[in-house]
Amino acid sequence: MRRLAHFAILAALLLVALPGAALAQVRSVEIRAPRAFGYFVGDLLRVQVDVLVDEGFAVQAASLPQPGPVTYWLDLRSITTESTAQGDARRIRLNLIYQSFYAALDARALEIPAFTLTVANERPEGATTAKAQVPAWSINVSPLREVQPPSREDPLDYMRPDGRAKALDIEPPLRWAGTFAVLALLALVLLARDRAWAPFGRRRGRSFAGVRRTLRRLAARPDQDAAYREALIALHRGLDETDGRRVLADDLPAFLERHPGFRGQEVALARFFTASRRAFFGRETAAARSQWPFAEAEAAAKNLAAAERTARG
Amino acid sequence: MNTIRHGDAMLTDWREAASRFQSEVGKAVVGQERAVRLVTIAIFARGHVLLEGDVGVGKTTLLRAVARALGGAYERVEGTVDMMPSDLIYHTYLADDGRPRVEPGPVLRKAEDLSVFFFNEINRARPQVHSLLLRLMAERSLTAFNREYHFPDLQVFADRNRVEREETFELPAAARDRFLMEIGMEAPRDSQARRDLVFDPRFHDTDTLLEGLQPGIIDHAAVGGIANAIQHTIQAAPEIEAYVVSLWEALVRPAEAGIRLPGVDMAALIKGGASPRGLAFLVRAARVRAWLEGREFLVPEDIRDIFPEVMAHRVFLEPVYEMRRDTIVPGLIRAVFETVPAP
């Protein structure tokens, strides 16, 4: 804003001439622009319009010009208003940004169209409105190049050479990529440790992870009764390993007491023990299998593995 | 798969009788549920029982209550240091007419109807008496007056206290091996039971207390048949057979099974014992427990539940460890069960 003021005031128009009491409420209209000449196609015009009005008046938003095309060669890009007190008057400042699309062939003056603002003073006994005329003003536009350039052999020569771009430094991105790769690997190692994957397959406190793998392998066996019995044995060994002692069916409440993390699996464990009893000691493997199928054993192993991860962290 | 077998209904009826028997005995002996249960198992396994524990914890009361609820003839003798085997068999005295008489002693008096024979303070009797008892327990027979007596329903209950050592004789290993169980009794831990025992006058007079029990809940003459039926009905899967054999192996050779006890050289701990007869008794008693639990097959819990009482006294330690037996053997048994996998 201050920078703008440094430029010459290009146009100033004092509207005091018009007669009538109503117009006295708009004291002056001033238009400031950085320069009046030297605009090329695509240039932005930053224009400041100061309207000095009596205290109590405010601009009516509906009367402001709308951003968008103004003429075929001119667009209004944006408009903002601010209102400040100045002595006994009020200064309404409009900040307009125009963009010129005029592809000039020679230097010439073009007119920015005028517009009218409505200012109003809202009072309990009624509203007073007044109009402020922002007059048309002109800028000088110039061509970018000569109309008839000297002829060249190669049409490519009409093009200006590309500017020299600075080569990008790939060192920092590479370093970052390396850092993140290491972090990702570390996270993978931690995940593998948590899930008891390959190198941590036999780690303490992850007995059921191994049981789960065993059961997955057994599921493919052709002899289902034998596989089922082996699955039950694997689950038994998982429980034994978790507890550090042999866990029999009657020990289930004590086991849950010692390992409260598995309390959520109580029903599944009870069914497992019942099935195991029937299969091994009642010699009714088929009956046990129909009562507690292999799929349920696998689900139980999965849940137990999850419980064991949350139980020990 | 559950085929209805002949005799199942009979076994169910008997199971109910057994639980009535336990609750009736439990009226007289409070806070000793485990001892009562083990005695019940011993009765249906046709095994002899040795009770041991402190003075005044109710060993004799328990045995008298059992004898009353079991029905049948019973005799009791008190072990003394001057007791001889002949004192059990005959009794000599001068009759009113001044002539000497020889009458059958406590064992023979009820002749072959004898179902419960009490031996109080068995460790006060001499080894000669123990040998007589050995035959009586092992073969349920006795030779006297030039003939052989048979006691088909006989069960020997003995008790001893652990407090004194003077004027006592340690039972020979062969005699101890004939007892199915050695049940240790302690005063109840439950504070309500303790309060009752001390303040309830009902428990102060043992005779009246026992008279309040319903006699003969179990027909002692039929127990033998039922015991056989139980042994034939309760199935032992190959897994349980393997389990028992592994337990045996681990008990006798704990070092090879990987068992470690603090302050014990495992390779030089066990001197011997754990006889095949002991193992047979173990399975017998476990089958009865399975039957009491209402199952038709053995599970490892049956073995584990009765193992200490059936097996602990059959394990003989090297002399250097024998004095610490009370801590080593229970620790060893616990370790065996924590080590041997089932199934």
Interface residues (C-beta under 8 A of the other chain):
Chain A: L232 I233 H236 R237 D240 G244 R245 R246 L248 A249 D250 S276 R277 F280 F281 G282 R283 E284 A287
Chain B: M1 Q235 A237 E239 I240 E296 F297 L298 V299 P300 E301 R304 F337 E338 T339 V340 P341 A342 P343
